[in-house]
Amino acid sequence: MQRFLILFSVNLFLSFNSFAQKTEFTLSDAVIGGYSKFKPEIKSQLQWLPNEHSISWVIIDSSNTRLVKRSIDAKDEIIITSLSELKNYEELKELSRFPRITWLSNSQYRFQVKQNLFLFDFKKKELDKIISLPERAVNVDVSSNNALIAYTYENSLIVNETPVGVPQSENVVFGQSVHRFEFGISKGTFWSNNGNMLAYYKKDESMVTDYPITNYSIKPASSNTVKYPMAGMPSHEVTVGVWNSATKQSVWIKTEGPTDQYLTNIAWSPDDKAIFIAILNRDQNEMKLNQYDPLTGEFVRTLFTEKHDKYVQPLHPMEFIGSNGENFIWQSERDGYNNLYLYNKKGKMMKQLTAHEAPVTALMQVQGENTITYVVADNDGLDRIGYQLNLATGKTKKITPESGVHAIRMSFDGNYYIDTYTSLSTRRNTHVHNLNGKKVISLIENKNPYADYSVRLPELGTIKTSEGIVLNTRMFKPVDFNPSKKYKALLYVYNGPGVQLITNSWMAGGSPWMAYQANKGYIVYTVDGRGSENRGRDFEQKIFRNLGEFEVVDQLSAAEYLINLDFVDRNKMAVHGWSYGGFMTTSLMLKAPGIFQVGVAGGPVIDWKYYEIMYTERYMDTPEQNTSGYAKASLLDKVQNLKGDLLLIHGADDDVVVPQNSIDLLKQSVDKGVQIDFFLYPGHKHNVRGKDRIHLMKKVLSYIDEKLK
């Protein structure tokens, strides 16, 4: 017995001493430490070289920053170009860091320095200036033959020095992204394969209502007017032009139909004789994949139509197989999950290529006529697993066997891939593998950066709703967690469509501030409820026309789970979220008063009639079509229900969720005699970035601490 007591005392001392030696994890560590002392090792600009089994990256070194490459069958890297070598050229003598490069061949790369675009042949040691762009030129897009450069200057579109689209009104924009970056649209110019023609967007916003954003940085303050199309109101009108380098003229694609329809997923045929546009109606329940003649703009045919009683959401252009353009791959959720389908060029479906009961999240590569590589959100959406499909045999195999999140980049011939891998226990490792999953180059093994700090990694789990729906969860506990103690609880929430918070990745997709807050005596908990991404169409579309209903039910299931835990104090529970999470936070405080004693809602949507057309009408239809849905979702008439403390935070320059959302709720709180706290961040848009991020998180977490003390 005495020996047991001695051993127990020694073990207790060692355990306490081990804990005592841990370095305190501060709020600064949690918020900006990931960009400084906890920053993971990376290979800067890691990419494949064309036409060879070699990778390249930039080694940043104060004495010798350099671009290197390494073959998969070599042990060491070789230097391609050093920063000091580039600085020997007169045009580059002011370079302070290695420029971001684009490989054009295994001997040439392109880069931009300030307003100048260069081509460098490192074997011949020849530097050529391709073009000097004007100041404020953006959206630079270089043709495949490297001969033509498109860019936008203010609202105009220019190719080299030739004006392609020059607006006659300040409300017209050429060559930029349209439809507020929805439907997978991220740019406004699309070069043909041979680089001789350029498809581009023209956006007319003259019919869209003006919205004032106040600029408080000058005396007196002024109004910066933006175009903001709110749900049910007029939308901007989009057309597609095709500029021909031979004629120096544009033709307009004749996309007949309502002017407020959506023109998405632009693609060229391999021979450049056809251009394709996915035309989506404003109701977003019918999509037509149309073919047009790029020389005349004439409509050729509708390849096929997709309809759904809720919505269809085209996010990816067609991907042609081989160079003859006979067949292409289309991504669709028609069977309940995003899968791949094979069509011929006339629009006949040849076969369904994949039938995963999990969404395909990325089509990585179409290799020749017979091989495609793609990524699937396996394991109930928690993993990202790479697959390769042989079209000739129909056989599919995993190429990334480990459970976790894999980000893969295929070599040009498709025989190797760079794998950046993370899981709940693995921070971020990067290696090169062959198609059997064998590691051929070991590049990066990042260890736990918090090993010497008072940080406890989170736990993945699941809960079931009253309807038997299984939801993924994440829990952060204090580093000295004791199940016999009582802890406060903080529910961090988003739960909106298109977003997934929880993955089988480092920190389970969570932020280090959650571990920091847990150490102050909290259980920090998150649930991806119905409506969130990567659990299939029906899981996401459950919230259609009823935003804030089923999501609240699922988050209350999370609250009930917490309340029933022996180590959670049910009288000290908080909720926090941003954007859709701000909407959910406010919804929980007003629709289920008393469950949470405090809420902090950042950038919240308060009434969906104030939010943009493209997103809102997909999930809610228009206010005229869905009067009851908008009324139930609106929080303006529910402020009198508040029990507890609620802080609203908004960016003064927010042009995504406009400040009118919070201001109107404040007005209702005054009218109803309800006390709500409010903080405005001058100079910030939809979120608070940079050095002010520490101020924001201190504001959020201190408010919760104060109200739950």
N, C-alpha and C positions, 0 to 999 in steps of 0.2 A: 504493500500500500504506500509506504514511504517512497519507494522507487518511482511509483506512478505519479505521486505528487511532485517529485523533483522533475521528472520528465515533462509533466504538464506545465510546470512553472517555466522550464527552459523553453518549451515550444511557444508558450504564451509570450515570453520575453522576445524570442526571435521573431514571432509574428508581429508583435507591436513595434519592435525595432525596425523591421522591414517596412511596415506602414509609415513609421515616423520618418524614414529616410526619403520617402517620396516627395518630390517637389510639388508645391502647390500649383494647381492649374487655374490660371487667372482668366478673367473675361477677355482680356486682350489676347491671351493665348488662344482662346476659343474662337474669337471672331476673325482676327487677322494673322494668327499664328500659322495657318495653312499656307500663307503667302510668304512666310519668312522662315522662322526656325523649325517649323514642322513641315515645310514644303517637301513633297516627295521628289526623289530623284527622277528625272526624265531625260530622254535623249531628244534634245531640241531638234525640231524639223525632221524627225525620223520618217523615212519614206523609202520606197523601192526605186531603184534605177530602171529605166526602160531597157528591155531587151537583154537583161542579164540577171543572174541570181545574186544581186548585191543590194545591200541597204546603205543608206547614207544618213548622216546626222551631223549636227554642228556641236563641237566641243567648245564650250565657253570658258576661256582661260585668260586671266588678266595679262599674261605674257605672250600667249600665242593662241588666240581664238581661231578655229579652223574648221573647215568642212572636210569630213572624212567619209570613206566608204569601206565596206567589208563584204567580201564574198562569203557565201554560206559554207564554203569548204576551206576558208582561211581562218587562222587563229587570231590574226591581228588586223587592225584597220590601217589603211594608208591615207595619207593626206592628199586631198584633191586641190583645195585652195585655202590659203590662210587669209585672215583679215588684213594682215600687213601687206600681203601680195596685192590684194585689191586696191589698197590705199596707194600703191605705187602709180596707179593711173590717175592722171590729172583730174578727171571728172569725179573720182571717188576719194580724193585725198582727205575729205572731211568726215569720212565714215567713222562712226563711233561703235558700231556693232555689226555683226555679220547680217546681211539682208536676208529676208525670207525669199527662198528660191522656188522656182517651178522647173522641174526637169523636162527638157524637150527631146533629148536623146541621151545616150550614155556618155556624151562628151560636151553637151551644151545645156546650160540652164539660163533662165530668165529671172530678172528681179527688178524691183522698183526702188529708187532712192529719191525721196522727195517727189518732184514732179517728172522725173526722168525714168524711162523704161529702158533697161539694158539687156543685151544678149552677150553671154560670155562663153567662149569655147576654151575650156581649161586645158585641153590637149594642145591646141594651137597657141594658147595664151593671147587670144584675140578678144577685145572688148568692143562691142558695137552699140551705139545708142540707137534704139529703135524709134523713140519719139519723145518729145518734150511736151508734157501736158500742161494746160493752163492751171493757174492757181484755182483751188476749190473744185477741181475735176475729181469726180468720184465714180463708183460703180464701173471700174475699168474691166473690160472684157475683151480678151485677145482671141482672134480667130485661130483655128487649128493650124493653118499654114503660116501663122505668125506674121502675116503681111498686113493685117488690118486690126485696128484697135478701136473699139467702141467705148465711149464713156459719156457720162452725163455732166453737164455744166449748168448749175442752177436747175431749171426745168427743161433744158434742151438736151437732145441726143446728138452726139457728134461721132463720126467715124473718121479717124485720122484728123484731117482739118475740114472735112465735108459735113455741113449741117444736114442731118437726116430728119430731125423733127424739131421745129422751133415754134413754141407756143405763141399764139396771138393774144392769149389771156393768161393772167397769173393763176388762174384756176385750172390750167391744163398742164399736164406733166408727161414727158416722154421718157421711155427707157428705164423706168423705175418700177419697183414692186407695186402690185395692186392688191385690192381686196384685203387690205390691212394684214398682209402676211398669212392669211388663212389658206387652206387647201394645199399646203405644201409649197406655196409660192414664196420664194426668197430673193428673186431678182427680176429684172425687167427686160433683159436682152438674151437672145438665144441664137448662136451662130449655127449655120448649116455645117454639115460634116466636112465639106471641102473648103469651108471658110469664105465662100463667095457671096452668100446671102445672110442677112441678119433679120430674124423675127424680133419684134419688140412691142411692148405695151404702150398704148396711149391712154391716159386717164384724164377724164373731164370731171372736175369736182364742182363745177359752177352751180349745180343744183343742190349740193350738200349744205346743210346748215353750218353757220359759223359758230365756233365755241370760243369764248375768251379765256385765255390763260394769263393771269396777272404777273407781270414782271416787277418784282419788288426791289430789284437791285439798283434801280435808278431813282432819281428825284425829279419830278414826282413819278410814282409808279405808272406803268403803261400796260396796255393790253396787247398780248401776242395772240392773234386770232389763228385758230387751227380749224380745219374741216373735220367735223366729227359726225358721222352718220349714225344717229340713234335708232334703235329698234322701231320699225314701223314707219320710219321717215324716209325721204328720198335717198337713194344710194348713188354713189358715183357711177359713171358710165365708162366702160372699157372697150376698146377696140384693139385689134392686132394688125400691125403693118409688117410688110416684108420688104426690106431694102435690098436692091440688087447692085452689086459692085460694078457690073458691066454697064448697066444703064444709068447708074447713079440716081435711080428713081425708086419710089416705093409704090407698092400696090396694097390695098386694104382688103383683108380677109373678110369675105361676106358672111359673117356670122349672123344669120337672120334670127329674129326673136326679140323678146323684150330687152330694152336697153340696160336694165339693171340685173341681167343674168350674169353668171360668173364664168369667166374664160380661164380655164385652169390647165395645168399639166401639158404644156406645149412640148411637142417632140417632132423631130425630123425623121423621115425614112432614110435608110442607109445611102440610097442613091440621090437624096435631096430632091426627088421629084414630087414629094408629098409632104405636107405639114399637117399635124394632127393636134386637135384641141378638144379637151374634155369640157363640154358645155353643161353647166349645172344651173338649173332654174333657181329663182330666188327662194322658193319654198324648200330647196335643197333635198327634194325627194325624188328627183329624176335627173339622171346624167346621160348625155349622149356623147359618145366618142366619135367625133366627126373628122373626116379627111377633106383637105382643101388643096387646090393647085396653087403653089407659091408664086407662079409666074403671072397668074391672072387674078388670084384671089377667089376663084369660083369654088363653090361647094361641090364635092365629088360624091361622097356617100356618108351615111351614118353606119359605122361598123357594128355597133351594138348599143343598146340602151339598158341602163340599170335603174330600177325603181325600188323604193321601200316605203312602207306606210309611215315611217318616222323620218329617217334621213339617210342619204348616202353621202359618203365623204371621200371623194377622190383626192389622194395625197401624193400619188406617184405617177409620173409619165410612163408610157409604154417603154419596154426595153426589147429591142430587136435582137434576134438570135442570128449570128453569122452576118455576112456582108451582103447577102442577096435580098434581104428584107422580106422573105417569104413568110416568116413567123415572128411573133412577138409574145412577150410575157406581160400579163396584166395582174395587178394586185386588187383583191376584192374581199369584202367581208360577207359576201352573199350566203356563205354556209354557216355564218355565226362567228367565224374567226378570220382574220386577214390571212388569206392563202394565195398561192400563185396559180395562174391559169394560162394555158397555151392557146393562142389564136393564130389563124392565118391572116394574111394581109387584107383579106376581104371581110374580116370580122366574124368568121366562123370559129366557134370554140372547138379546138381539137381535143383537148382533155384538161382535166384538173391535175396540176403537177404536184401539189402538196395538199395534204388533208390533215394537218395538225389540229388538235383540239387546244390550240394555243396560237396566238397571233404571230405571224412572221413580222418581225420588226425592221428588217433591213434585207434588201436584195443586194449583196455585196459585189457579185461579179457574174457576168454572162460570158463564159469562155468557149469560143468557137461555136460549133453546132450542137454540142452534146452535154455540156457541163455548166451547172449554175451553183453558186455558193450563196447561202443566205443565213440569217440569224432568227431564232425563235425564242419567244418569252416562255420557256418551259417552267415546270415546277410552280404551277399556279401563278405565273407571271414574275416570280422572284429571280429566275435565272435568265441569262442570254447565252444560248448555245448555238455554235456554228454547225451547219449541215452542208453537205454537198450531195447534189442529185445528178445522176447520170441519166440524161434524157433518153438515150438509146435503150438502156436496160430497165429504166424506172427505179433503180436501186438508190436508196438514200442511206447515208451514213453520217454519224456525228464525227466532226473533225476536232471538236473541243470537248473532250469527255468529262472534264471536271465540272461539278456543280458550282455555279457562281456566275459572274457577269463577265463575258468575253467581248472585247472590242477587237475585231480582226480586220486586217488589211492584206489583201491577196497580192502575191507577185503577179507580174503582167501575164505570165503563162499559166497561172493558177495552180502551180505545183507546191508552193510554200505560202505561209502566211505569218505576218507579225501579229502576235496575240498579246494585248494588254489585258491582264486578268486580275480580277479582284473577287473576294468573297468575304464572308463575315469575319474570317480569321486571317485573311490575306489583304494587305493594304493595296498594293499595286505593283504587279510584276509584269515585265515585258520581255518576251522571248520570240525567237523565230522557230517555227515548227514545220515539219512536212505534213502531208495529208493523212498520215497515220497517227498524227498527234505527237510524234517524237520531236523532242527539242533538239534543234541543230545549232542554234546560237543562243547562249544565255546573255541577256543584255542588262536587265535590272531586277534586283531582288530588294524591294523596300521592306524594311523591318517596321515593327510597331514603334512609331515615333513617341508614343506616350508611355513607353515602358518604365521610365523613371519619374513619371508624373502621376498624380492622384486622379487617374482616369480609369473608369470601368467601362468596358465595351458593352454595347447593347445586346439584347436577346431578341431573337425572332420568335414569333408565336402565331397562334390563330385563336379566334373566338367564333362562336356561332350566334347568329341573331335568333330571335324568337321564331323566325321562319325557317331556320336551319341553314341559312346562308353562311358559308365559311369565309371569314375575312382575315387578311394578313395583318399582323400587328408587330410593333417594335416597342421595346421597353428599355429605358435607361434607368439604372438604379444607382444610389450613392456608392462611392468606392468602398465605404465601410458598412455596406448594407447589413442590417440585422433584422431578420424576419419577425422578431418579437417586438420591434418598435413600430410606431405609427408615423407615416410620412405624408406630407402634402402631395397632391397630384396635379400635374400640368398636362392637359391634353393638347397636343399640337395637331392642327387640322388643316387640310386643304379639301380633299374629297370632291374636286371638280373634274369634269371630263378632260381628257388629253393629258392628265398628269398622274404619275405614280410616285408616291413618296417612299415606299418600302421595297428594297431589293436585297438579294443575297450578295451584298457587297460590303466593303469596308464601312464601318459605322452603320450598316444596314440602310444606307442612303440618308442617314441623319446628319445633323450638324454638330460639331464639337461643343457648341454652346449648350446643347442638351445634357452632355456629360457634366459640364460646369454647373448647370442649374441643379442637376441631380445631387451633386455634392453638397448643396445647401439644404438638403433634406427633402428632396422631391422624388417622386416617381414620374418620369417624363414619358408619356405614352402617345402612340400614334396608331391609327387604324385607317387602312385604305378601304373605304366603304363603296357601296354600289354607286356607279357613276364614274369612278376612277379608271385609269387606263390599264390596258394589257391583261384584262381578264375576259375578253370577248365582247362581241357586239351587244348581246342581251344584258350583260352585267353593266355596261356603260349606258345603254339606252333606257334602262329602267327609269331614269329620271326625266325622260322626255316629257315636255310640257308641264313639269311639276318640280322645277328646281327648288331645292331646299326642303323637300318632303322626305324622300327615302334616305337622303344623306343624313338628315337629322335623326331619323330612326336608327341608322347604323351607328352614328356617333353616340347616341344615348345607350346603345348596347355596349359600347366601349366604356361609358360612364358607369353603367350598371356593373360591368365586370370589375372595374376599379373599386367601386363601393363595397363589393363583396370580398375583396382581398383583405385579409387580417391586418396587413401592414399599411393600409391606406386609411387616412383620416377623411371620412366622407364629408366632414364639415369644413374641409380646407382643400377645395378643388378649383382649379383655374383652367381656362381655355384660351388659346391664342392661335391666330392664323393670319395670313396675308392674302390679299386679292380675293380669289374664291374662298380661301380660308378665312378672310375677314368677313365675308358674307356669312360663312358657316358659323364663325364665332358669334356674330351678332344674332344670327338665327337661334342658336342654342341659348343665348342669354334671354331672348325675348319670347321664344316659342316654348321653352322648357325652363321657366324661371325657377330659381332656387336650387337647381342641380349643381350649378357652378356658382361659387361666391364672387368670382372676378373673371372678367374677360378683357382681352386686348385685341382689338380688330384693326389690322393694318390695311390701308387701301381698299376698304370694303365696297362691294356692290351692295347698295341698300334697296334699290328698286331697279329691276331689269329693264324698264323702259328707258333708263338713262345709259344703257350699255350699247355697244356697237352692233350694227345690223348683222354682220356675217356670223359672229359667234352666237349672239343671243337668239336669232331667228332659227338657227339650226336646232337648238335645244328647246326653244319655247314657242316657235312660230311668232307671228306679230302680235302686238297687244290687242289688235282688233279681232284676230282669229282665236285668241286664247285669253279672253278677259279674266276668267276665273283663275287661271294658272298664274297670271301676273299678279293678281290681287292676293293670292295665297302666299306668293313668294315675296311680295313687298313687305318691308319691315317698318315702313313709315307709320302705319296705323297700329303698331304693336308695342311702341315704346313704353306705354303705360304699364306693360307687364313686367318691366325690369325689377328684379330683386337681386341686389348685389351691386358691384361696382363695374362699370364699363368704360374703357378708354378707347377712343377712336384716334387713329393716327393716319394722316394723309400727306402726300407730297403736294406742295403748293403748285407744282408744274405738271401734275399728273395728267397726261393726255391719253391714258389707257382706261383707267377707272376715274372719270373726271371728279373733281372735288365736290361738285354739286350733290353727289351721293351722301357724303358725310354732313354737308351743310344743311341739307333738307332734314336729316334725322335730328340734328341739333335744334332746328326750328321746331320740330314736333316735340322735342323734349322740353323746350321752353313753354310751348303752348300747353303741354300736359303737366307741367310742374315737376318733371322728372330730371334728376341730376345725372348728367353724363360728362365725363372728362374728355378733353380734346387736345391734340397736339399737332401742329402744322410744321412740316419740314420745308423751309424756303429753299428754292433752287433745286429741289429734287423732283423727279418724275414719279413713276409708279413704284419705285422702291428706293431705299436709301443705301447708296453705295459709297465706296472709298472710306476715308478716315472717319466720316460721320456714321459709319456702320456701328462703331463702338458706342457712340452716343445713343443710337437707336436701341441697341440691345440692352444697354443699361437702363434706358427709359422703360422698355417693356418689362424686363425682369425685376427691376426695383419696384415698379408699380404692383406687380403680382406679390412680391415679398411684403410690401407695406400693407396691402389689403388683406393678406392671409396671416399676418403676424399673430 
